[in-house]
Amino acid sequence: MEKYVPLDAWCEIVRPYYYVKGNGREPIELEIMLKMYLVSNWFSLSDPQAEDMLNENVAVRNYVGLSGDAPDETTLCKFRKLLEENGLTERFFKQLNEVLVNNKVLLKEGTIVDASFIEAPNSIKNKDKQPNPHMKNGRKGKKHFFGMKVHIGVDKDSGLVHSVATTTANESDLANMSKVLHGEEKGVWGDSGYVGAERRVEICEKYHDSTGEFDGKHRKTNTPLLRKRDDISFHINKKVSKVITAEDKEIERIKSQVRSKVEHVFCAMKHTFEFRKTRLRTIEKNHAKLVMLATLTNLLRCSQRKYATT
């Protein structure tokens, strides 16, 4: 990661918001705090665990550049809040993706969309005797989840994440699809949860052909639908009950073969970086965390494929 993390660029993003000398105790070097924050994300550590690792693990101490005691858990907590409140993790994500676009790694020819649940503690052992009010119950098939949902848009060619949206678990994939599309695609891939996407009002508005002509009305809301561009195509998997013939199965297999790249992203987030259950309470804080994990997932993919990130 020392080779692939654009640390200098990220330090310049944070520096205008970081503490300056002369106001009380001398601040810890920005590079040390940023590397400590990265370590806490790579190993899914709480703030106390990150402090302990820096005190005990020689390899991590060498990477961070520590010579004395590690910054305490409160210092890391304040640094994380500084990033969250100023939207700096999103700026890290944007900076890296701009580099990948300039290096012609992120092509934006097509987008694969998908969503996944991130569970949250549902304990009621608190003052209000209620679970976290920022999280909701959601369902997938017969399984119920309490927490939130992360929606991502992945580049069809490179498998890199270009868009992230975070909602409560009870919101549908289809209703939030437009949040993870950049509008320059020529093709969109998704699972059966996105059936009917091409007839959504917000999707038609994103991909309209600029003639101003309408292409019928929405079946349920009776809202006029703008005509979409001719060069945009939707490759959405059918529901299992609709796949009958051998020809249908082959078509669905080809769609799934392309769409499988999005699962590699969730594999990195949930298994490599072990973010399967959140410690944070609000959607805003978790969104900042998920954007950072999407950035690190892109860096991981770039390191595996030897893509330049600077």
Summary of the structure (lengths in Angstrom):
residues: 310
radius of gyration: 21.7
end to end distance: 12.7
largest distance: 73.5
contacts: 906
relative contact order: 0.14
helix: 45%
strand: 17%
